Amino acid sequence: MAEQLDQLFVHLKHWLVGHLPDAWQPLASILLSITPVLMVFPGLFALTTVIERKGLGRIQNRRGPNRVGIPLTNIRLAGFGQFIADGIKALIKEDVVPRAADKVVHFLAPIALVVPVLLAYSVLPFGRNMVPLDLDAGVLFFFAVGSATELCLFMAGWSSHNKYSLLGAMRAIAQMISYELPLILSGVAVIMVTGTLSLPKIVEAQNVYTGTIAHWHVFTPWGLAGFILFFISSLAEANRSPFDMPEAESEIIAGYFVEYSGFKFALFFLGEYLGLFAVAGFGITLFLGGWTAPFSWLTWIPSWAWFMGKLVTMIAIYIWIRGTVPRLRADQLMNFAWKFMLPMALLNIVVTGLWHFTELAGWNIVVRWLVCAGILIVPYLLLGRAFKAKVGQREYRYAS
Amino acid sequence: MTLPFAIIAGLTVGSAIAAMSLRNLVHCALSLVVTFAGLAALFLQLNAQFVGFAQVLVYVGAVAILIVFAILLTRSAEPGPPASMTTGAGWGIGIAVAAFLAMAGAVTSSVVMQRTAPPPSDLTVRAIGHKLMTDYVLPLEVIGLLLTAAMIGAVIIAMQERKSKP
C-alpha cells in the first residue's frame, strides 16, 4: 500500500501514456513530466504570497489579508482568495512602458527571467523515480541556469532608462555574483563526497540508514556548515530579506523593476518566488536528503510528501527570517560575502576531504565529529570576532 | 542535417551577425549572449553535457556580465552617430569571400571529410574528472595557479585604491 502510494504519480503517468498510440508516447511522456511542474509550483507561489502576507502580519502584530474569499458569496476562506484578486488585478492593469525605454529589451527581460527559473525545476527529484530530466551533470545544469538569470536583471534595469532601476540592477548583479561563489562552493562539498553530479544519485547516497537515522548530509559537521552557508547564500541569490537591498522600496524605490507594471511586474514577482523554491528544493536535495525520510520508521510516508513537506518548511523559515531580521547595508553585504562566507566555504571543502579520509582510515565517529567540528568552529569564532572588532557598535549619526 | 541543428545553427549565426552589426553596444552584447547560448546548445547536441553547461555557466553567467559592466563603466551606451561606410567595402567583401573559399576548399579536400565518425564514447562527467586528475593534472594545476595569481592581483589593485583615498 505504502509502495503504491509512493509511486502513485509514476504509475498514473505510465497508465496515461500507455493508452496512447506508440508514436505519441514520447511526446506525451514529456508533456506529463512538464505539466505538473508548471501547475504545482506556480500554485505554490500563489499560496505563498498569501501565507507570507499573513505570516508577516502576525509577526508585526496585525492581521494580514483576511477579506477576499469566493466572489459573490459571503465565504471568506480566511483571506485565501487574495491571490486570485491579485492575479486579476495584475492582468487587467495598464502596461506602462516608459517613452525612453528600450522597447524590445524591456519586453523580453521578464520572459527571459522566468524561462531559466522554470528550467531549473527540470533536474530536481521530487520523489522516488520522479525526476523530469535525469541529467548526468544535473548540479552543473542547475548552477548554469541560475547564473543566466543575472543577465535578465541587467536587461530589465538597463532597458528602463531610469537611473534607479540601473542602480538596482547593478546592485543585484554584484550581490548575486558574490553570493553565487559560496553557493557553488558549499555544493562542491556534496559532490566530493557522493562523487556524482546527478541529483537523483545524490539523493540515493543519502537514502542509507545507520540504525534508524538516515545518512543525510546535514547530519555531518561539513554538511551542517555547508547547509548553513548554502541557506544564507540562497537568501541572497533570491534577493530575500535580509539581503533584499536590490529591490528595497525604502532605499531605491524598488530596484530593477521600477518601470514595470501590470503583468510584467507579476512575472518578475513569479520568477523571484519560483527561483526561491527552486534553490530551496536544490538545498533539500543536496543536504536534507531530498525525498528520503529522516528515520527508517517513517519511510511509509510517500517520498513526494517528504519533498513537499521539506519545501514548505523551508518557505516558512524564509518568511520567518523576512519578518524578523533587519536589512543589511550594501557594503556590509559585500564584506559578509567575501570576507566571511567565502573563507568558510573554502574551509568547509577541506573539512569535507578530512571527513572522507578519516572515514576511510577507520577513525571513531565521535573523534571525527569533534575534530571536524572544531576545525570549523574555531575559524568561525575568530572571523566573527574580527568582524565585530572592525565594525564595532553601529552609530546612528543623525538619530542620536 | 536535422531540424534542431538547423534551428540552433541559424540562431547562433544570426545572433553573431547581429552582434557585429547592431548600433547599440548593449544590444550587441545581448546578441552575443544568444550566440553563447546557441554554442552551448550545439555542445549539448553532441552529447557533451559538461562542456555545454560549463559554456552557459562561464560565458552567459560571467563573461557576458563582465562585457556588460565594461560597456556601462567605460562609455555611454547611447548609440553614436552612424559611422560612414569605408571606401574599401568591395575589397573587404572580395577578401572575405576568397578566404572563405580557401578554407572551404582546404576542409573539403582534407582527410577530415573521409574520416568516419568514431563510436560515441563514454562522455560522462566522471570520465572527464578522471582524465583531468590523471592525464591532464599538470595543465589543470597550471591553470589553477594562473587564476589564483589573477585573483590576488585583482585584490591588490582594489586594496591600493582604497589606501590612496584619504
Chai-1 contact restraints between the chains, C-beta under 6 A:
chainA,res_idxA,chainB,res_idxB,connection_type,confidence,min_distance_angstrom,max_distance_angstrom,comment,restraint_id
A,D136,B,Q49,contact,1.0,0.0,6.0,A-B,restraint_1
A,D136,B,T124,contact,1.0,0.0,6.0,A-B,restraint_2
A,D136,B,V125,contact,1.0,0.0,6.0,A-B,restraint_3
A,A137,B,Q49,contact,1.0,0.0,6.0,A-B,restraint_4
A,A137,B,F50,contact,1.0,0.0,6.0,A-B,restraint_5
A,A137,B,F53,contact,1.0,0.0,6.0,A-B,restraint_6
A,A137,B,V125,contact,1.0,0.0,6.0,A-B,restraint_7
A,L140,B,F53,contact,1.0,0.0,6.0,A-B,restraint_8
A,F141,B,F53,contact,1.0,0.0,6.0,A-B,restraint_9
A,F143,B,L57,contact,1.0,0.0,6.0,A-B,restraint_10
A,A144,B,F53,contact,1.0,0.0,6.0,A-B,restraint_11
A,A144,B,V56,contact,1.0,0.0,6.0,A-B,restraint_12
A,A144,B,L57,contact,1.0,0.0,6.0,A-B,restraint_13
A,S147,B,L57,contact,1.0,0.0,6.0,A-B,restraint_14
A,S147,B,G61,contact,1.0,0.0,6.0,A-B,restraint_15
A,A148,B,V60,contact,1.0,0.0,6.0,A-B,restraint_16
A,E150,B,I65,contact,1.0,0.0,6.0,A-B,restraint_17
A,L151,B,A64,contact,1.0,0.0,6.0,A-B,restraint_18
A,F154,B,V68,contact,1.0,0.0,6.0,A-B,restraint_19
A,L197,B,V125,contact,1.0,0.0,6.0,A-B,restraint_20
